Amino acid sequence: MLLLQKGCTVIVEEPPKFISVKQGSVWGMSPRNAKKVISCRLSSAGSGTRIAFSSTLASDWKNLTIIGSALSVIVASLCWWISVDLEGFVATRQPTWWSWIATSGNFVNLEAARAFVSLTRELAAFLGIVIFLEVIIYLYAKSRIDGFAEETLKTMP
């Protein structure tokens, strides 16, 4: 069977009318290798056979993307808060929620505070880029999810 040769796993089969397969990986980032469920329905059409298919992103692929993005938003927000808080501490020398990071007893290490402000801002920016890319990957995979099924159908004899 052509679908099995292309790395698909049969989920449901009702010969000769219906077959549903899983293809791809939860780590896939393109429409071709993102984990998806492809359903094919066969029906007679005159002297031939009509093949109708539909593809959807697998729920575990979507959940991993959503949960990863949500965690990235939380961590990026936390990093941004720490950087703003410590920046205020450096400017005013008044204790803040995160000022303990740069203090040891009565000693205030402004170099460490500035370094931490820079580090947390850069981490927040990096995570912002990751979130943006995750949204782009999701939208791209969703918009072209039928590509694998269309390509497979074209190669059928």
Z-matrix of the N, CA and C atoms (Angstrom, degrees):
N
C 1 1.438
C 2 1.529 1 108.89
N 3 1.299 2 116.74 1 133.27
C 4 1.462 3 124.03 2 -175.67
C 5 1.521 4 112.59 3 -60.91
N 6 1.324 5 118.23 4 -40.56
C 7 1.463 6 120.74 5 -179.07
C 8 1.521 7 111.99 6 -64.51
N 9 1.330 8 117.03 7 -38.44
C 10 1.465 9 119.95 8 177.95
C 11 1.521 10 111.35 9 -67.01
N 12 1.332 11 117.06 10 -36.45
C 13 1.464 12 121.25 11 177.56
C 14 1.520 13 111.42 12 -65.28
N 15 1.319 14 117.91 13 -25.19
C 16 1.462 15 122.25 14 -178.92
C 17 1.532 16 111.76 15 -93.99
N 18 1.317 17 117.90 16 15.37
C 19 1.457 18 121.72 17 174.11
C 20 1.511 19 115.58 18 86.34
N 21 1.321 20 118.07 19 17.52
C 22 1.466 21 121.25 20 179.70
C 23 1.524 22 110.15 21 -87.11
N 24 1.315 23 116.06 22 153.37
C 25 1.451 24 122.71 23 174.85
C 26 1.518 25 108.27 24 -116.83
N 27 1.322 26 117.12 25 127.00
C 28 1.470 27 121.14 26 -178.54
C 29 1.524 28 108.93 27 -71.81
N 30 1.332 29 115.18 28 129.96
C 31 1.465 30 121.70 29 177.96
C 32 1.517 31 109.42 30 -102.04
N 33 1.330 32 116.31 31 -51.46
C 34 1.468 33 122.61 32 -178.87
C 35 1.516 34 107.73 33 -135.85
N 36 1.319 35 115.57 34 138.67
C 37 1.463 36 119.48 35 176.87
C 38 1.522 37 108.36 36 -140.93
N 39 1.317 38 115.04 37 125.55
C 40 1.458 39 122.22 38 175.50
C 41 1.525 40 107.73 39 -127.05
N 42 1.349 41 116.41 40 77.97
C 43 1.461 42 118.33 41 -176.30
C 44 1.519 43 110.68 42 -60.21
N 45 1.246 44 121.39 43 145.46
C 46 1.462 45 128.85 44 -8.51
C 47 1.529 46 112.26 45 -98.02
N 48 1.351 47 117.93 46 27.83
C 49 1.462 48 119.53 47 -171.81
C 50 1.523 49 115.40 48 -106.43
N 51 1.315 50 119.45 49 -32.62
C 52 1.458 51 120.56 50 -169.15
C 53 1.520 52 111.37 51 -147.65
N 54 1.340 53 115.99 52 142.09
C 55 1.464 54 121.62 53 172.32
C 56 1.525 55 107.79 54 -146.65
N 57 1.309 56 114.84 55 140.48
C 58 1.463 57 121.50 56 177.91
C 59 1.521 58 107.45 57 -129.13
N 60 1.339 59 116.41 58 131.71
C 61 1.458 60 121.01 59 -177.49
C 62 1.521 61 109.96 60 -132.31
N 63 1.338 62 115.00 61 155.98
C 64 1.458 63 121.65 62 171.52
C 65 1.521 64 107.00 63 -105.50
N 66 1.322 65 115.29 64 142.58
C 67 1.460 66 120.39 65 179.63
C 68 1.523 67 108.02 66 -145.81
N 69 1.309 68 116.86 67 145.47
C 70 1.457 69 122.04 68 175.91
C 71 1.518 70 112.44 69 99.11
N 72 1.330 71 114.52 70 -169.53
C 73 1.455 72 121.74 71 -175.26
C 74 1.525 73 109.86 72 -134.57
N 75 1.340 74 116.96 73 151.99
C 76 1.460 75 119.56 74 175.78
C 77 1.517 76 111.19 75 -65.39
N 78 1.324 77 117.39 76 -18.80
C 79 1.468 78 121.40 77 179.30
C 80 1.523 79 111.69 78 -92.32
N 81 1.337 80 118.08 79 -3.86
C 82 1.457 81 121.63 80 179.79
C 83 1.517 82 111.67 81 -66.08
N 84 1.322 83 116.15 82 140.55
C 85 1.469 84 120.00 83 -177.66
C 86 1.522 85 113.29 84 -117.00
N 87 1.308 86 117.51 85 -2.04
C 88 1.459 87 119.77 86 178.33
C 89 1.526 88 108.35 87 -115.44
N 90 1.327 89 117.20 88 163.09
C 91 1.468 90 119.04 89 178.95
C 92 1.529 91 112.28 90 -58.10
N 93 1.309 92 116.66 91 -31.28
C 94 1.460 93 120.65 92 -177.89
C 95 1.525 94 112.13 93 -71.40
N 96 1.343 95 117.78 94 -39.78
C 97 1.460 96 117.99 95 -174.79
C 98 1.528 97 114.53 96 -111.60
N 99 1.336 98 118.31 97 4.02
C 100 1.463 99 120.35 98 172.84
C 101 1.527 100 108.20 99 -71.27
N 102 1.314 101 116.74 100 144.34
C 103 1.462 102 120.32 101 -178.34
C 104 1.522 103 109.25 102 -67.49
N 105 1.324 104 114.64 103 130.11
C 106 1.461 105 120.66 104 -176.74
C 107 1.522 106 110.11 105 -145.82
N 108 1.320 107 114.72 106 164.82
C 109 1.467 108 122.21 107 174.07
C 110 1.522 109 106.36 108 -115.56
N 111 1.333 110 115.52 109 125.74
C 112 1.467 111 121.81 110 179.49
C 113 1.527 112 107.54 111 -113.65
N 114 1.319 113 115.47 112 126.45
C 115 1.465 114 121.03 113 178.32
C 116 1.520 115 108.50 114 -115.11
N 117 1.338 116 115.82 115 129.75
C 118 1.468 117 121.77 116 179.21
C 119 1.524 118 108.49 117 -119.14
N 120 1.311 119 115.59 118 129.35
C 121 1.461 120 121.74 119 177.00
C 122 1.521 121 107.77 120 -115.31
N 123 1.324 122 115.80 121 127.84
C 124 1.458 123 122.46 122 -179.53
C 125 1.531 124 109.23 123 -106.10
N 126 1.319 125 115.42 124 134.58
C 127 1.464 126 119.73 125 176.95
C 128 1.523 127 108.25 126 -146.37
N 129 1.324 128 115.19 127 155.84
C 130 1.460 129 118.45 128 -179.72
C 131 1.527 130 108.90 129 -78.68
N 132 1.334 131 113.04 130 141.57
C 133 1.470 132 120.73 131 179.19
C 134 1.525 133 106.51 132 -137.34
N 135 1.311 134 115.22 133 91.54
C 136 1.465 135 119.30 134 -177.20
C 137 1.508 136 110.16 135 66.02
N 138 1.333 137 116.53 136 -122.10
C 139 1.459 138 120.37 137 -179.20
C 140 1.531 139 111.79 138 -93.43
N 141 1.328 140 118.15 139 3.33
C 142 1.465 141 121.84 140 -178.20
C 143 1.520 142 111.59 141 -121.98
N 144 1.315 143 113.57 142 -165.92
C 145 1.456 144 121.39 143 179.74
C 146 1.526 145 108.72 144 -122.87
N 147 1.294 146 114.98 145 129.90
C 148 1.460 147 120.51 146 177.11
C 149 1.523 148 107.91 147 -93.73
N 150 1.345 149 116.64 148 131.53
C 151 1.458 150 121.80 149 178.60
C 152 1.523 151 107.51 150 -115.12
N 153 1.317 152 116.21 151 118.30
C 154 1.466 153 121.83 152 176.36
C 155 1.525 154 107.26 153 -114.02
N 156 1.314 155 116.35 154 135.94
C 157 1.452 156 119.05 155 -179.70
C 158 1.521 157 110.45 156 -132.65
N 159 1.313 158 114.03 157 159.14
C 160 1.458 159 120.87 158 171.70
C 161 1.520 160 107.38 159 -143.23
N 162 1.315 161 115.15 160 146.72
C 163 1.459 162 120.86 161 179.94
C 164 1.518 163 108.82 162 -126.74
N 165 1.319 164 116.28 163 140.44
C 166 1.455 165 121.60 164 174.48
C 167 1.520 166 108.69 165 -137.26
N 168 1.324 167 115.71 166 147.95
C 169 1.455 168 119.59 167 175.38
C 170 1.521 169 108.46 168 -66.10
N 171 1.318 170 116.60 169 138.02
C 172 1.466 171 120.97 170 -179.58
C 173 1.528 172 109.68 171 -65.20
N 174 1.308 173 116.20 172 146.05
C 175 1.468 174 120.28 173 -176.47
C 176 1.524 175 111.63 174 -62.95
N 177 1.341 176 118.24 175 -36.43
C 178 1.464 177 118.57 176 179.28
C 179 1.532 178 111.57 177 -67.38
N 180 1.345 179 118.48 178 -32.93
C 181 1.470 180 121.58 179 176.17
C 182 1.529 181 109.54 180 -66.08
N 183 1.354 182 116.27 181 -45.52
C 184 1.470 183 120.51 182 179.36
C 185 1.524 184 110.62 183 -64.67
N 186 1.329 185 117.37 184 -43.58
C 187 1.467 186 121.11 185 -179.20
C 188 1.523 187 111.61 186 -62.78
N 189 1.321 188 117.18 187 -42.29
C 190 1.464 189 120.79 188 178.31
C 191 1.525 190 110.52 189 -61.93
N 192 1.318 191 117.06 190 -41.69
C 193 1.458 192 121.81 191 178.78
C 194 1.530 193 110.81 192 -64.91
N 195 1.320 194 116.74 193 -45.88
C 196 1.473 195 120.94 194 -178.01
C 197 1.527 196 110.84 195 -67.50
N 198 1.318 197 117.59 196 -46.16
C 199 1.465 198 120.93 197 -178.68
C 200 1.529 199 110.42 198 -65.77
N 201 1.328 200 117.24 199 -43.39
C 202 1.465 201 120.40 200 177.87
C 203 1.514 202 112.19 201 -61.61
N 204 1.313 203 116.60 202 -41.80
C 205 1.469 204 120.55 203 178.64
C 206 1.527 205 110.89 204 -67.18
N 207 1.319 206 117.22 205 -41.22
C 208 1.469 207 120.61 206 178.94
C 209 1.527 208 111.08 207 -62.97
N 210 1.323 209 116.54 208 -43.83
C 211 1.468 210 119.52 209 177.27
C 212 1.520 211 111.30 210 -63.81
N 213 1.323 212 116.96 211 -37.91
C 214 1.468 213 120.60 212 177.34
C 215 1.524 214 111.14 213 -63.65
N 216 1.320 215 117.27 214 -39.58
C 217 1.472 216 120.85 215 177.66
C 218 1.529 217 109.90 216 -63.20
N 219 1.319 218 116.96 217 -43.18
C 220 1.467 219 121.10 218 -179.70
C 221 1.527 220 110.60 219 -63.09
N 222 1.325 221 116.99 220 -48.82
C 223 1.466 222 120.47 221 -178.54
C 224 1.532 223 110.89 222 -66.61
N 225 1.326 224 117.76 223 -40.34
C 226 1.472 225 120.78 224 178.38
C 227 1.524 226 109.94 225 -63.25
N 228 1.318 227 117.81 226 -41.47
C 229 1.469 228 121.18 227 178.58
C 230 1.523 229 111.05 228 -64.35
N 231 1.320 230 116.56 229 -42.50
C 232 1.459 231 121.17 230 177.52
C 233 1.530 232 110.71 231 -61.37
N 234 1.320 233 116.84 232 -45.33
C 235 1.466 234 121.09 233 178.80
C 236 1.527 235 111.49 234 -61.60
N 237 1.327 236 115.98 235 -42.08
C 238 1.470 237 119.45 236 179.58
C 239 1.531 238 110.38 237 -64.70
N 240 1.320 239 117.07 238 -42.18
C 241 1.462 240 121.41 239 178.51
C 242 1.530 241 110.54 240 -61.18
N 243 1.328 242 116.94 241 -45.75
C 244 1.468 243 120.85 242 179.24
C 245 1.521 244 110.01 243 -59.84
N 246 1.330 245 117.07 244 -44.53
C 247 1.470 246 119.69 245 -177.55
C 248 1.526 247 111.46 246 -64.77
N 249 1.331 248 117.75 247 -42.94
C 250 1.470 249 121.32 248 179.57
C 251 1.529 250 109.85 249 -66.32
N 252 1.325 251 116.76 250 -42.43
C 253 1.457 252 121.53 251 -179.81
C 254 1.530 253 111.12 252 -62.84
N 255 1.324 254 116.78 253 -47.70
C 256 1.461 255 119.92 254 -179.80
C 257 1.524 256 111.92 255 -68.22
N 258 1.310 257 117.31 256 -32.94
C 259 1.458 258 120.30 257 177.08
C 260 1.538 259 109.73 258 -64.01
N 261 1.313 260 116.82 259 -39.97
C 262 1.465 261 121.03 260 174.98
C 263 1.517 262 111.38 261 -64.25
N 264 1.318 263 117.09 262 -39.36
C 265 1.457 264 121.68 263 177.58
C 266 1.522 265 111.10 264 -62.49
N 267 1.323 266 117.25 265 -43.83
C 268 1.472 267 121.26 266 179.28
C 269 1.528 268 109.86 267 -63.00
N 270 1.322 269 117.36 268 -40.26
C 271 1.464 270 121.23 269 -176.94
C 272 1.531 271 112.44 270 -72.91
N 273 1.324 272 117.96 271 -39.41
C 274 1.471 273 120.50 272 -173.33
C 275 1.525 274 114.00 273 -105.01
N 276 1.297 275 117.98 274 -18.21
C 277 1.472 276 124.69 275 -175.62
C 278 1.538 277 111.98 276 61.87
N 279 1.322 278 115.84 277 16.44
C 280 1.463 279 121.25 278 176.78
C 281 1.527 280 108.51 279 -92.92
N 282 1.321 281 118.27 280 136.04
C 283 1.468 282 120.26 281 -179.71
C 284 1.533 283 111.70 282 -56.82
N 285 1.322 284 115.18 283 139.09
C 286 1.456 285 122.52 284 177.99
C 287 1.520 286 108.30 285 -128.73
N 288 1.314 287 115.96 286 179.73
C 289 1.464 288 120.97 287 -178.75
C 290 1.530 289 111.79 288 -56.51
N 291 1.334 290 117.66 289 -42.43
C 292 1.461 291 121.85 290 -175.75
C 293 1.531 292 113.53 291 -103.05
N 294 1.318 293 118.60 292 8.51
C 295 1.470 294 120.46 293 -177.23
C 296 1.532 295 112.60 294 -65.12
N 297 1.314 296 118.05 295 -21.11
C 298 1.462 297 121.29 296 178.91
C 299 1.527 298 111.93 297 -59.64
N 300 1.338 299 116.77 298 -22.75
C 301 1.463 300 120.33 299 -179.75
C 302 1.528 301 110.93 300 -63.15
N 303 1.322 302 116.01 301 -33.47
C 304 1.467 303 120.64 302 -175.55
C 305 1.524 304 112.72 303 -108.14
N 306 1.307 305 118.34 304 13.57
C 307 1.461 306 120.22 305 179.71
C 308 1.523 307 110.27 306 -124.03
N 309 1.317 308 112.77 307 150.34
C 310 1.461 309 120.74 308 175.22
C 311 1.525 310 106.14 309 -141.20
N 312 1.293 311 115.38 310 101.12
C 313 1.468 312 119.12 311 -174.40
C 314 1.521 313 109.16 312 67.17
N 315 1.329 314 116.66 313 -120.40
C 316 1.466 315 121.44 314 177.65
C 317 1.523 316 111.83 315 -95.40
N 318 1.314 317 117.28 316 -4.35
C 319 1.467 318 121.03 317 -177.63
C 320 1.534 319 110.32 318 -86.96
N 321 1.323 320 115.19 319 127.95
C 322 1.465 321 121.32 320 177.86
C 323 1.525 322 107.62 321 -109.31
N 324 1.321 323 116.40 322 121.99
C 325 1.470 324 121.60 323 179.34
C 326 1.534 325 108.42 324 -99.70
N 327 1.337 326 116.23 325 93.25
C 328 1.454 327 120.72 326 -177.92
C 329 1.527 328 112.09 327 -66.94
N 330 1.331 329 116.81 328 -31.22
C 331 1.473 330 120.45 329 177.20
C 332 1.531 331 110.14 330 -61.84
N 333 1.316 332 115.61 331 -44.75
C 334 1.475 333 119.95 332 179.29
C 335 1.529 334 110.12 333 -64.97
N 336 1.335 335 116.79 334 -40.17
C 337 1.470 336 120.17 335 179.15
C 338 1.522 337 110.42 336 -62.78
N 339 1.338 338 117.33 337 -45.82
C 340 1.472 339 120.33 338 179.18
C 341 1.524 340 111.11 339 -63.44
N 342 1.326 341 116.48 340 -40.98
C 343 1.470 342 120.31 341 178.85
C 344 1.525 343 110.32 342 -63.43
N 345 1.334 344 116.23 343 -40.24
C 346 1.458 345 119.78 344 179.73
C 347 1.515 346 111.60 345 -68.72
N 348 1.345 347 117.04 346 -36.29
C 349 1.467 348 120.56 347 175.71
C 350 1.520 349 109.13 348 -59.96
N 351 1.319 350 116.37 349 -47.22
C 352 1.470 351 121.03 350 -179.49
C 353 1.532 352 110.98 351 -62.98
N 354 1.317 353 116.24 352 -46.36
C 355 1.468 354 121.02 353 -178.65
C 356 1.527 355 111.61 354 -61.11
N 357 1.320 356 116.90 355 -47.29
C 358 1.462 357 118.94 356 -177.11
C 359 1.527 358 111.76 357 -70.19
N 360 1.335 359 117.82 358 -33.87
C 361 1.479 360 119.86 359 175.77
C 362 1.521 361 110.32 360 -64.92
N 363 1.327 362 116.76 361 -44.09
C 364 1.459 363 120.31 362 -180.00
C 365 1.523 364 110.96 363 -64.97
N 366 1.321 365 117.32 364 -39.59
C 367 1.466 366 120.28 365 177.68
C 368 1.530 367 110.61 366 -65.43
N 369 1.330 368 117.35 367 -41.53
C 370 1.464 369 120.66 368 177.60
C 371 1.528 370 110.68 369 -62.60
N 372 1.331 371 117.18 370 -41.41
C 373 1.469 372 120.92 371 178.47
C 374 1.530 373 110.52 372 -65.23
N 375 1.329 374 116.73 373 -43.27
C 376 1.463 375 120.66 374 178.13
C 377 1.527 376 111.01 375 -59.86
N 378 1.318 377 116.66 376 -46.02
C 379 1.465 378 120.10 377 179.80
C 380 1.522 379 111.14 378 -66.31
N 381 1.323 380 117.66 379 -33.81
C 382 1.463 381 120.48 380 174.70
C 383 1.515 382 111.27 381 -60.89
N 384 1.333 383 116.53 382 -41.65
C 385 1.470 384 121.27 383 177.57
C 386 1.531 385 109.85 384 -65.24
N 387 1.317 386 117.09 385 -42.29
C 388 1.470 387 121.15 386 178.60
C 389 1.527 388 110.62 387 -61.08
N 390 1.315 389 117.01 388 -43.41
C 391 1.473 390 120.90 389 179.11
C 392 1.526 391 110.05 390 -62.15
N 393 1.322 392 116.33 391 -45.32
C 394 1.469 393 121.18 392 178.56
C 395 1.527 394 110.25 393 -58.82
N 396 1.334 395 116.95 394 -45.90
C 397 1.468 396 120.79 395 179.68
C 398 1.526 397 111.50 396 -64.35
N 399 1.323 398 118.09 397 -38.47
C 400 1.466 399 121.17 398 177.82
C 401 1.524 400 110.92 399 -61.61
N 402 1.320 401 116.94 400 -40.98
C 403 1.468 402 120.55 401 178.29
C 404 1.523 403 109.78 402 -64.37
N 405 1.333 404 117.05 403 -44.08
C 406 1.470 405 121.52 404 178.87
C 407 1.536 406 110.31 405 -61.98
N 408 1.324 407 117.10 406 -45.79
C 409 1.471 408 121.15 407 179.49
C 410 1.526 409 110.45 408 -60.91
N 411 1.330 410 117.05 409 -44.26
C 412 1.466 411 120.84 410 179.56
C 413 1.530 412 110.74 411 -61.22
N 414 1.326 413 116.27 412 -49.38
C 415 1.466 414 119.68 413 -178.98
C 416 1.526 415 111.83 414 -63.48
N 417 1.325 416 117.09 415 -39.58
C 418 1.465 417 121.49 416 179.31
C 419 1.533 418 110.55 417 -65.56
N 420 1.337 419 116.30 418 -47.57
C 421 1.473 420 119.95 419 -179.85
C 422 1.530 421 110.64 420 -63.02
N 423 1.319 422 116.77 421 -41.81
C 424 1.465 423 120.46 422 -179.62
C 425 1.526 424 111.61 423 -65.73
N 426 1.332 425 117.51 424 -38.79
C 427 1.464 426 119.98 425 -176.99
C 428 1.531 427 112.92 426 -72.78
N 429 1.318 428 117.64 427 -22.64
C 430 1.460 429 120.55 428 -176.53
C 431 1.531 430 112.70 429 -121.25
N 432 1.320 431 116.03 430 23.86
C 433 1.464 432 121.19 431 -174.19
C 434 1.521 433 113.20 432 -63.04
N 435 1.334 434 118.49 433 -26.84
C 436 1.463 435 120.96 434 -179.05
C 437 1.530 436 113.07 435 -80.41
N 438 1.307 437 118.53 436 -5.19
C 439 1.464 438 121.97 437 -176.64
C 440 1.515 439 114.26 438 -56.92
N 441 1.333 440 117.56 439 -44.37
C 442 1.464 441 120.85 440 -179.49
C 443 1.521 442 110.42 441 -62.45
N 444 1.332 443 117.60 442 -45.89
C 445 1.472 444 121.24 443 -179.39
C 446 1.520 445 110.66 444 -64.59
N 447 1.331 446 117.36 445 -42.14
C 448 1.477 447 120.53 446 178.75
C 449 1.520 448 110.41 447 -61.91
N 450 1.321 449 116.48 448 -43.87
C 451 1.481 450 120.39 449 179.64
C 452 1.515 451 110.66 450 -63.75
N 453 1.319 452 117.25 451 -41.96
C 454 1.466 453 121.63 452 -179.93
C 455 1.520 454 110.71 453 -64.59
N 456 1.333 455 117.57 454 -42.78
C 457 1.476 456 120.77 455 179.52
C 458 1.522 457 111.29 456 -64.28
N 459 1.322 458 117.64 457 -35.17
C 460 1.474 459 120.75 458 179.68
C 461 1.525 460 112.03 459 -66.46
N 462 1.328 461 116.45 460 -28.73
C 463 1.465 462 119.59 461 -178.80
C 464 1.530 463 113.24 462 -87.59
N 465 1.325 464 117.30 463 -3.91
C 466 1.467 465 120.31 464 178.86
C 467 1.529 466 109.52 465 -73.87
N 468 1.328 467 115.25 466 142.22
C 469 1.476 468 118.61 467 179.64
C 470 1.516 469 113.35 468 -69.89
